[in-house]
Amino acid sequence: MQRIKLFKGLETEVEALEQQINAWAESEGVNILQATGTIATQSYNPAAKEGGSLQGNVAAASDVLITILYEKE
């Protein structure tokens, strides 16, 4: 039977998210059939000065959502 599992992290911590997914798959003994990812659009800091740099206007790192389609072995 196929199942899904969701993992959420931050764009600045993608490597940690990869390690978390791999550790989960190994510990659960699952066969990953497909992995898809979505990154949230960056939110802008309304308090930032107008005409400032893009980096200065970004409020925080975007969320990353990974959907894993798997089967249990």
DSSP file (Angstrom, degrees, kcal/mol; ACC not computed):
  #  RESIDUE AA STRUCTURE BP1 BP2  ACC     N-H-->O    O-->H-N    N-H-->O    O-->H-N    TCO  KAPPA ALPHA  PHI   PSI    X-CA   Y-CA   Z-CA
    1    1 A M              0   0    0      0, 0.0    71,-0.6     0, 0.0     2,-0.3   0.000 360.0 360.0 360.0 134.3    0.0    0.0    0.0
    2    2 A Q  E     +A   71   0A   0     69,-0.1     2,-0.3    67,-0.0    69,-0.2  -0.609 360.0 176.3 -85.1 144.5    1.3    3.4   -0.9
    3    3 A R  E     -A   70   0A   0     67,-2.7    67,-2.8    -2,-0.3     2,-0.3  -0.887  19.3-133.3-138.0 167.1    1.4    6.2    1.7
    4    4 A I  E     -A   69   0A   0     -2,-0.3     2,-0.3    65,-0.2    65,-0.2  -0.918  12.7-170.8-123.7 155.0    2.7    9.8    2.0
    5    5 A K  E     -A   68   0A   0     63,-1.8    63,-2.8    -2,-0.3     2,-0.4  -0.992  13.1-145.1-141.1 139.7    4.7   11.6    4.6
    6    6 A L  E     -A   67   0A   0     -2,-0.3     2,-0.4    61,-0.2    61,-0.2  -0.856  10.5-170.0-108.4 140.6    5.4   15.3    4.8
    7    7 A F  E     -A   66   0A   0     59,-2.4    59,-3.1    -2,-0.4     2,-0.4  -0.991   5.5-163.7-126.4 137.0    8.5   17.0    6.0
    8    8 A K  E     +A   65   0A   0     -2,-0.4     2,-0.2    57,-0.2    57,-0.2  -0.970  22.6 139.0-124.4 137.8    8.8   20.7    6.6
    9    9 A G  E     -A   64   0A   0     55,-2.4    55,-2.9    -2,-0.4     2,-0.3  -0.819  46.9 -84.9-152.7-167.7   12.0   22.8    7.0
   10   10 A L  E >   -A   63   0A   0     53,-0.2     3,-2.1    -2,-0.2    53,-0.2  -0.841  30.2-121.4-112.5 150.8   13.6   26.0    6.0
   11   11 A E  G >  S+     0   0    0     51,-2.5     3,-0.7    -2,-0.3    52,-0.1   0.768 114.6  57.2 -61.2 -24.7   15.4   26.9    2.8
   12   12 A T  G 3  S+     0   0    0     50,-0.3    -1,-0.3     1,-0.2     3,-0.1   0.527 108.9  46.8 -82.3  -5.3   18.5   27.7    4.9
   13   13 A E  G <>  +     0   0    0     -3,-2.1     4,-1.8     1,-0.1    -1,-0.2  -0.138  67.3 130.0-128.2  37.6   18.5   24.2    6.4
   14   14 A V  H <> S+     0   0    0     -3,-0.7     4,-2.6     1,-0.2     5,-0.2   0.881  72.0  55.4 -63.2 -40.0   18.0   22.0    3.3
   15   15 A E  H  > S+     0   0    0      1,-0.2     4,-2.2     2,-0.2    -1,-0.2   0.904 107.8  49.1 -61.8 -40.2   20.9   19.7    4.2
   16   16 A A  H  > S+     0   0    0      2,-0.2     4,-2.2     1,-0.2    -1,-0.2   0.879 110.3  51.8 -64.8 -37.5   19.4   19.0    7.6
   17   17 A L  H  X S+     0   0    0     -4,-1.8     4,-2.4     2,-0.2    -2,-0.2   0.907 108.5  50.8 -64.9 -42.5   16.1   18.2    6.0
   18   18 A E  H  X S+     0   0    0     -4,-2.6     4,-2.7     1,-0.2     5,-0.2   0.929 110.9  48.8 -59.7 -45.7   17.7   15.8    3.6
   19   19 A Q  H  X S+     0   0    0     -4,-2.2     4,-2.5     1,-0.2    -2,-0.2   0.889 110.3  51.7 -62.5 -39.4   19.4   14.0    6.5
   20   20 A Q  H  X S+     0   0    0     -4,-2.2     4,-2.3     2,-0.2    -1,-0.2   0.921 111.6  46.2 -63.5 -44.4   16.1   13.8    8.4
   21   21 A I  H  X S+     0   0    0     -4,-2.4     4,-2.6     2,-0.2    -2,-0.2   0.928 114.2  47.5 -65.0 -45.7   14.3   12.3    5.4
   22   22 A N  H  X S+     0   0    0     -4,-2.7     4,-2.3     2,-0.2    -2,-0.2   0.899 112.3  49.2 -63.6 -40.9   17.1    9.8    4.8
   23   23 A A  H  X S+     0   0    0     -4,-2.5     4,-2.7    -5,-0.2     5,-0.2   0.909 111.9  49.4 -64.4 -41.7   17.3    8.8    8.4
   24   24 A W  H  X S+     0   0    0     -4,-2.3     4,-2.3    -5,-0.2     5,-0.2   0.945 111.4  48.7 -61.3 -48.7   13.5    8.3    8.6
   25   25 A A  H  X>S+     0   0    0     -4,-2.6     5,-1.8     1,-0.2     4,-1.0   0.899 114.8  45.2 -60.1 -42.2   13.5    6.2    5.4
   26   26 A E  H  <5S+     0   0    0     -4,-2.3     3,-0.3    -5,-0.2    -1,-0.2   0.931 114.4  46.8 -68.0 -45.5   16.3    4.0    6.7
   27   27 A S  H  <5S+     0   0    0     -4,-2.7    -2,-0.2     1,-0.2    -1,-0.2   0.820 117.8  42.7 -68.7 -30.2   14.9    3.6   10.2
   28   28 A E  H  <5S-     0   0    0     -4,-2.3    -1,-0.2    -5,-0.2    45,-0.2   0.579 103.4-129.9 -91.1 -11.0   11.4    2.7    8.9
   29   29 A G  T  <5 +     0   0    0     -4,-1.0    44,-1.7    -3,-0.3     2,-0.2   0.917  50.6 158.9  63.7  44.4   12.6    0.5    6.2
   30   30 A V  E   < -B   72   0A   0     -5,-1.8     2,-0.7    42,-0.2    42,-0.2  -0.647  43.5-132.1-101.2 157.6   10.5    2.2    3.5
   31   31 A N  E     -B   71   0A   0     40,-3.3    40,-2.0    -2,-0.2     2,-0.5  -0.937  23.7-142.1-106.0 110.5   10.9    2.2   -0.3
   32   32 A I  E     +B   70   0A   0     -2,-0.7    38,-0.3    38,-0.2     3,-0.1  -0.625  22.2 177.9 -77.8 123.4   10.6    5.8   -1.5
   33   33 A L  E     -     0   0A   0     36,-2.9     2,-0.3    -2,-0.5    37,-0.2   0.795  65.7  -2.7 -92.8 -35.5    8.7    6.0   -4.8
   34   34 A Q  E     -B   69   0A   0     35,-1.7    35,-3.0     2,-0.0     2,-0.4  -0.985  53.7-162.8-159.2 145.2    8.7    9.7   -5.3
   35   35 A A  E     +B   68   0A   0     -2,-0.3     2,-0.3    33,-0.2    33,-0.2  -0.997  13.4 177.8-132.9 129.7    9.8   12.9   -3.6
   36   36 A T  E     -B   67   0A   0     31,-2.3    31,-3.0    -2,-0.4     2,-0.3  -0.958   9.4-157.3-129.7 150.6    8.5   16.4   -4.5
   37   37 A G  E     -B   66   0A   0     -2,-0.3     2,-0.4    29,-0.2    29,-0.2  -0.943   8.3-169.0-131.5 150.6    9.3   19.7   -3.0
   38   38 A T  E     -B   65   0A   0     27,-2.3    27,-3.0    -2,-0.3     2,-0.5  -0.999   8.0-157.1-135.1 137.4    7.7   23.1   -2.7
   39   39 A I  E     -B   64   0A   0     -2,-0.4    25,-0.2    25,-0.2     3,-0.1  -0.959  22.5-122.9-115.6 134.1    9.2   26.3   -1.5
   40   40 A A        -     0   0    0     23,-2.7    22,-0.1    -2,-0.5     3,-0.1  -0.360  35.1 -98.4 -69.8 150.7    7.1   29.1   -0.2
   41   41 A T        -     0   0    0      1,-0.1    22,-0.2    21,-0.1     2,-0.1  -0.389  48.3 -97.4 -64.8 148.6    7.4   32.5   -1.8
   42   42 A Q        -     0   0    0     20,-0.1     2,-0.3    -3,-0.1    -1,-0.1  -0.450  35.5-136.6 -69.9 139.3    9.6   34.8    0.1
   43   43 A S        -     0   0    0     17,-0.4    16,-2.1    -2,-0.1    17,-0.5  -0.744  16.4-132.5 -96.0 147.2    7.8   37.2    2.4
   44   44 A Y  B     -C   58   0B   0     -2,-0.3    14,-0.2    14,-0.2    13,-0.1  -0.763  15.1-116.8-104.9 146.1    8.8   40.8    2.5
   45   45 A N    >   -     0   0    0     12,-4.2     3,-1.6    -2,-0.3    13,-0.0  -0.687  17.9-159.2 -81.4 111.6    9.4   42.9    5.6
   46   46 A P  T 3  S+     0   0    0      0, 0.0    -1,-0.2     0, 0.0    11,-0.0   0.716  90.9  59.0 -66.8 -17.9    6.9   45.8    5.5
   47   47 A A  T 3  S+     0   0    0     10,-0.1     3,-0.1     2,-0.1    -2,-0.0   0.545  82.1 110.4 -86.3  -7.1    9.1   47.8    7.9
   48   48 A A  S <  S-     0   0    0     -3,-1.6     2,-0.1     9,-0.2     9,-0.1  -0.321  81.7 -94.8 -68.2 151.4   12.1   47.7    5.4
   49   49 A K    >   -     0   0    0      1,-0.1     3,-1.6     7,-0.1     2,-0.1  -0.407  42.8-106.8 -67.1 139.3   13.0   51.0    3.8
   50   50 A E  T 3  S+     0   0    0      1,-0.3    -1,-0.1    -2,-0.1     3,-0.1  -0.434 104.9  21.3 -65.9 137.5   11.5   51.6    0.4
   51   51 A G  T 3  S+     0   0    0      1,-0.2    -1,-0.3    -2,-0.1     3,-0.1   0.525  94.2 136.8  82.0   5.4   14.0   51.2   -2.5
   52   52 A G    <   -     0   0    0     -3,-1.6    -1,-0.2     1,-0.2     5,-0.0  -0.126  63.4 -72.9 -74.6 178.8   16.3   49.1   -0.3
   53   53 A S     >  -     0   0    0      1,-0.1     4,-1.1    -3,-0.1    -1,-0.2  -0.292  39.7-115.1 -70.6 158.6   18.1   45.9   -1.5
   54   54 A L  H >> S+     0   0    0      1,-0.2     4,-1.1     2,-0.2     3,-0.6   0.907 117.0  54.0 -60.2 -42.5   16.2   42.7   -2.0
   55   55 A Q  H 34 S+     0   0    0      1,-0.2     3,-0.3     2,-0.2    -1,-0.2   0.863 106.7  51.9 -62.2 -35.3   18.1   41.1    0.8
   56   56 A G  H 34 S+     0   0    0      1,-0.2    -1,-0.2    -3,-0.1    -2,-0.2   0.744 109.3  50.5 -72.8 -22.0   17.2   43.9    3.2
   57   57 A N  H << S+     0   0    0     -4,-1.1   -12,-4.2    -3,-0.6     2,-0.4   0.644  85.0  98.6 -90.6 -15.9   13.5   43.5    2.4
   58   58 A V  B  <  -C   44   0B   0     -4,-1.1   -14,-0.2    -3,-0.3     3,-0.1  -0.606  56.5-163.1 -77.2 126.4   13.3   39.7    2.9
   59   59 A A        -     0   0    0    -16,-2.1     2,-0.3    -2,-0.4    -1,-0.2   0.903  60.0 -18.8 -78.7 -43.1   11.8   39.1    6.4
   60   60 A A  S    S-     0   0    0    -17,-0.5   -17,-0.4     0, 0.0    -1,-0.2  -0.971  78.5 -71.6-159.1 166.5   12.8   35.4    6.9
   61   61 A A        -     0   0    0     -2,-0.3     2,-0.1     1,-0.1    -2,-0.0  -0.371  57.2-110.2 -63.8 145.2   13.9   32.2    5.2
   62   62 A S        -     0   0    0    -22,-0.1   -51,-2.5     1,-0.1   -50,-0.3  -0.424  29.2-108.8 -77.4 152.6   11.1   30.5    3.2
   63   63 A D  E     -A   10   0A   0    -53,-0.2   -23,-2.7   -22,-0.2     2,-0.4  -0.537  26.1-152.3 -77.4 147.0    9.5   27.2    4.3
   64   64 A V  E     -AB   9  39A   0    -55,-2.9   -55,-2.4   -25,-0.2     2,-0.5  -0.988   6.5-164.6-120.5 130.4   10.2   24.1    2.3
   65   65 A L  E     -AB   8  38A   0    -27,-3.0   -27,-2.3    -2,-0.4     2,-0.5  -0.973   2.8-167.2-118.2 123.6    7.7   21.3    2.2
   66   66 A I  E     -AB   7  37A   0    -59,-3.1   -59,-2.4    -2,-0.5     2,-0.5  -0.940   4.3-159.5-112.1 127.9    8.8   17.9    1.0
   67   67 A T  E     -AB   6  36A   0    -31,-3.0   -31,-2.3    -2,-0.5     2,-0.5  -0.933   7.5-162.9-107.9 125.6    6.2   15.2    0.1
   68   68 A I  E     -AB   5  35A   0    -63,-2.8   -63,-1.8    -2,-0.5     2,-0.5  -0.936   6.8-160.3-111.5 124.1    7.4   11.6    0.1
   69   69 A L  E     +AB   4  34A   0    -35,-3.0   -36,-2.9    -2,-0.5   -35,-1.7  -0.913  32.2 160.4 -98.5 125.4    5.4    8.9   -1.6
   70   70 A Y  E     -AB   3  32A   0    -67,-2.8   -67,-2.7    -2,-0.5     2,-0.4  -0.917  36.9-142.1-144.2 165.5    6.5    5.5   -0.2
   71   71 A E  E     -AB   2  31A   0    -40,-2.0   -40,-3.3    -2,-0.3     2,-0.4  -0.985  28.5-121.4-126.8 142.6    5.8    1.9    0.4
   72   72 A K  E       B   0  30A   0    -71,-0.6   -42,-0.2    -2,-0.4   -43,-0.1  -0.694 360.0 360.0 -82.6 132.5    6.6   -0.1    3.5
   73   73 A E              0   0    0    -44,-1.7    -1,-0.1    -2,-0.4   -43,-0.1   0.470 360.0 360.0 -75.2 360.0    8.9   -3.1    2.8
